[in-house]
Amino acid sequence: MTTLDPHALAELVRKNPMFDAQWYQREYPEIEYHADGNPDPAFHYANYGYKENRLPSVLFDGNKYSAFHNLRDVNPLVHYLEHGARGDYCVNARLPEILTKVSLGLELLPSERLYYLEHFYSTNLKQDFDLANQAPVTLNEKLLYLHAFGEGKSSDEISAFATKALALQDSTQQAQALKDLGLSDEALSHVQSPAVVLKSAKDLDLTKLPENFRVKCNGYATQIYMHNKSRGKLPVLQNLFAQEQQRAAVFLQQDALSPLYQLTPDLLVYDLAPLIAHAPKNAVPSKVELWCVNGKVAYSLLFGSAGSNTVAIYDRDFKLQASALSTPHGNYRIAPVEKCACFDQLVAFAEQCARDRAFVSVSFLTTGEDYVLEDISLYPYNNIFVCSNDFSLKAAAQIELTK
């Protein structure tokens, strides 16, 4: 094991999310700090605290770790950082206390917030994500990471994570949402109804489709775009549509126990004419998704036009939070997405939808100046908001985050 001087050891501990200075001070108020010899909580834990069986935070039970690895006079957190394998090292006995604080709307300390978010994520998505040691890959993991480490996150915003709606919407629910919202006539002018609704891919008839169209399968966020339908081959399109229905059916199985969220795998065909009328030839719409918390846009997801495989998350001040670009060669890098000309109109539309609601997700398709509503999500599903992952981010293990 690497030998470090006391100050270097403290710096190693100080920089790791599994050490929580605020928690350490609250947990052990009897410790005295002074510039000469014991300047701060990280120094104390790194050099003295572990010998007294003190813990660095609720994220790491050093005593349990030391017993398992038979450590003697070795700081368990430092050993874990150098040699340890991933495992459940949280102080599980503290979870009920943290859940009580969340239910009462009390502020969580940094490590408590991480523990709560990890627990919430694994409980609802049936997937584990180690916030302190794992690079975020999917959009869901990015959002979780931002809630854990983003600056200025209030308990309201954190608890709002537990009431976000699934980004799946069928035509009936969207129509009901629009009725409930009481939108202005100007806003409703940007709402499209499907030109054709297909119960099965086998029912596809090219002669009945618009010349330029997009297809969305009910309950699934993937878009299929077709410019000039005369170039389409019926068997190829039927196969493509059938694949989308099959993917949507997976959600149907998951939603079987939800009385509020009954999805149908219909194929919805929309005319692209309103979007491309004033756009460059063969322009493909890009997607903008706005998440509103307590009536205001909190995050913006900007997707590159279809085929670019770009997605970026911005905060309410339009500062880049996370971004990724996947290329045909499998390379990934930070790639901001350009702000569309009608962005302020989209924000106004979304915040009109979000009045008096804890959380609303509103997504649009735009070619720059023009836009149409794609989806509104108002209804909670299993207390989690799930992002679609259409841009193959599952493989993007090297995604970086900027703040």
N, C-alpha and C positions, 0 to 999 in steps of 0.2 A: 504494500500500500504506500502511496506517495506521502513523503514526510513534508509538512508545510509548517512555517512559523505561525504563531498564534493569530497574527493579523491576516495572513493569507488564508488561513483556515476559516476565519470569520467572514472574509469576503466571499469565499466559496459558498458558505451557508447563506449569506445575505442575499445573494443573487438568485437563489433557487426559490421557486414559488411554493415549495413545500415548507419553507420557513416563513412564519407570519409574526413579524415583530409586534404588531398590535395585540395579537392573541397571546403571545408570550408574556407581554407586560400585564395584560388583564388577568391571565391565569396565575402568574407568580408575582403579585404586587410587593412581596417582601424583599425582592432583590433590589439592591442599591447600585446605581450606576454612577461612575465618575471617570473623568478623562484619563486619570492615571491608573491603568490596570484593567478596568472593566467599563469601556465607553458606551456600549449599547447592548441590546438583547442578543443580536447575532453573535457578538464576541462572547457573551456569557454562555450561550448554549453551546457554541463550537468548542469551548475550552473547559467549561465547568458544568454546565447544565446537564449534559448527557450523563455525567458521572453521578449526578443526584437523581437520576431517573426522570428528569423533566423531559417534556415532549416539545418538538418544534412547532407543531400546529395540529389541528384535527386531521390533517391529511397524512400524517406519518406517526405511527405508534412505534417509536424507536425501541421501546422495551421489548415489544413482541418480536421485532426484527432482530434484536441482539440475541434473544433467547433462541430463535430459530437458527441463527448462524453461529451460535456459541461464541459471541464476541466478548473479549475482555479488554477493558481500557481502550476501546476504539469507538469513535463517534459513529453511531449507526447510520445517521443521515449521510455523512461523508463516505462511509463504506458503501452505502446504497448507490450514491452518485457515481462511484468508481467501478463497482463490481456487481451491484444488485440486479436481480431479474425483476421484471414487472410483476406486481402482485397486489392483493388487497391489503394495504398497510394502513388504511384509514382507522381513526379511533371510532369504531362503529358505535360504541356506547353513547357517543355525543350526537348521533343523528336525530333522535327524538327531540332533543333540546333545540337543534337547528330548525327542524320542521315546525316546532312551536313558534319560534321567532318569526319564521316566514308567515305563518298563519295570522300572527298578531301584527304583521307589518313592521316589525322591528328591523333595524339596520343590522346587516351581517358583516362580520369582519372578513377580510379577503379570503382566508383559507376556508371559512365557513361557507362563503359564497361559492367557491370552487366545489366544495364537497356537495352542497345542495344541488348545483347544476349537474354535476356528474351523476348523482343519484337520480335526479329527475330525468335526465337523458336516457340512462340505462333502463329505468323503469318503464318509460313510455315507448322508446324505440327498440327496446330489447337488444341494445348494442352498448358496449362499454367504450368510453373515451376518456383517457387519462389526460386531463387538461394540463397538468404540470409537466408531463414528459412526452407528449405525443403531438406531432405536427398536424394541424387541421387539414383535411383533405376534401371532404364533401362540403357542400354549402351549409348543411346543418351543423357540421363541426365548426365551420367558420363563425357562424352566428353564435354558437355556444361560446367559442373562444372570445369573441368580441364582448359578450355579456360578462365573461369572467375577468378579462383584463382591460377592457375599454375604459377610458378615463371618464369620470363624472357619472357613472351609472348609479342611479338611485334605486332604492328598494322597490319603488313602484315599477321601474322599467324591468327589474329582474323578475318580479312577480308576474308582470305582464307576459313574460315568456311562457308562463304556465297556462295562459288563456288564449294563445294564438291558434288560429284556425288552420286546418289542413288546406293546402293550396290545390284543392280539387273541387270542382264546381260543376254540377249538371245544369242543364238549361232551366229546369223547373225551379231549382233553388236560386239561380241567378235572377230569374224573373221576380220571384218573391222578394229577394233582397232589394231589387230596384223599386218595387212597390213600397216596401217598408221605409226606404230611405227618403222618399219624396223629393227626388232630384229635380233641379230646374229644367225647363225646356231646352236650354242651351246644352246642358250636360247630357240630356237624353238624346240629343241629336248625334252624339258620338257613340251611341249604343247600337250594335248590330244584332239583327235576328238571323238565324241560319237560313241560307237560301234553300238548302236541302238537308233533311235528316234521314240517315240510313240506319236501319236496325241491324243490318249485316253487310259485310263487305261484298257478299254475293249479290246484293241489290244494286251495286254500282252501275250506273248508266251514264256514260260520258255525254250523251246528247242532252241530258237534263241538268248538267252542271254549268256554272258560269264559265266564261272564257278564261278568266284568271281567278284562281280560288286558293283558299287555305282550308285545311281540314284539321279539326281537333276532335279527339275522341273524348266523349263525356267521361269525366273523372280522371283524365290524364293530361298533363300540360304540354306534351310534345306537339309541335306544329308541323304540318306538311304543306309545302307551298308548290303551286303549279302555275307557271306562266305559259299560256298558249296550250290549251288542253288538247289541241289537235296533234301535239307531239307525244301525248301520253299513250301508252300501250295498256289496254284493259287488263290483261292477266297480271302485268307487273304492278299496276295500281291496286288491283284487288288483293294481291299478296301483301303489299305494303300496308293497306288499310286493315287487313286481317291481323297483322302483327300488332298494330296499335290497339285493336280490340282485345287481343290476348293480354297485353300488358295492363290494360285497364281492368280486365277481369281479375287480376291478382289483387287489386284494391277492393274489388267486390267481395272477395273471400274475407279480407281483413275487416270489411265494414259490416259483415253479416249480423253482428250483435249490436249495431248502433241504430236505434230507432230514429235518430235525427239525421242520419247520413246514409240514405239508401241511394247508391249510384247505379246508373245503367250504362252499358257500354255503347251507347249510340255514337255514330260518327256524324259530327256536325260540320257541314260544308258552308263556308262564308265567301261571299263575293269580295275580291280584292279591289274592285273598282274604286270605292271611296278612298282607299289609301294611296293608290298609285295614279290617280287621275292627274295630279300635279307634280308627280315625282319623276325622276329620270327613268328612261326606258329600262325595263327589267329590274327596277329597284325592289329589293326585298326588305320588308318591314323589320325593324328591330323591336325588342321587347323592353319595357320599363315597368318594374314592379315596385310599388311604394308601400311600406309598412307604416301604418299610423298607430301611435300609442297615445291614448287619451286625447284624441282629436287632432294631433299634429303628426306630420311626417317625421319619423324617427330614423328610418333607413331607406335608402334607395338602391335597388338592384338594377343595374343597366347591363343589358345583354347586347353583344354585337349582333349584326344582322346574321341571318341563318347561314351557317357554313363557316363563320369566323371562329366559332368556339371560344368566345370571349365573354367573361362575366366579371363585373366589378361591384363592390358594395361601398356605398358612400354614406356618411352620417348626415344629420339634418342640416349641417353647414356646408354640405357637398365637399367634405374632405374625404379622400380615399382611405378606406379602412382595409379592404382586402380585394385582391384582383388576381386573375389567372387567365392565361391564354394557352390553349393546347393547339399545336400545329399538326399537320399531317404526319410529321416525322416524330411526333411524341415529345417535343420539347415544350417546356413550360416556363413562363416568365411573367413578371408583373406587366400588365397591359391595361392602362386606364381606358375607359370607353368614353367617347365624346358625348357631351351633354347636348341633347336635342333642342332645337329651337323652341319647341312648344312645352318645354319642361315645366315652366311656371304654371301653365294651364293645367298640366297633369297634377301638379301639387294642389292647385285650387280644387280640382275635381275630387281628388282623393280625400282632402280634408272636409269637403262637403259630405262625402260618404261617411266620414269618421265621426261626425258630430255625436256627442253623448255616448260614445262606445269606447271600451277599454282598448280594443284592438281591432283593426280592419286592415286587410291586405287588398290592394287594388292594383291590377296590372293592365297595361295598355300595349297596343302595337302602334308604331309610328314610323313614318318615313321622313321625319324632320319637322315639317310644318303641320301636316295633317295627322290625326290619330283616331283610333277607335278603342272603346273599352274591350278588354279581353276577358277579365274575370273580376268578381268581387267575392271575397271570402269574409263572411261575418260569423259563421257558426263554429263553435269549438268542436274539436274531434279528439278524443283521448287527451285533451289538455296539451296538445303539441302542434306546432306549426311546422310542416314538412315542406322543404323546397324541392322542386323538381330538379333532377340532375341530368338535364338533357345534354350537357356539354362535356360529358366524359371526364368529369373532375375526379372520379374515383381513382384514377391512375395518377393523378397529379400530386405525387408524394413530396415534391419539392416546392410546393406553394409557400410563399412568404407572406407575412402580414405587415402592413405599414399602419402607423397611427398618426 
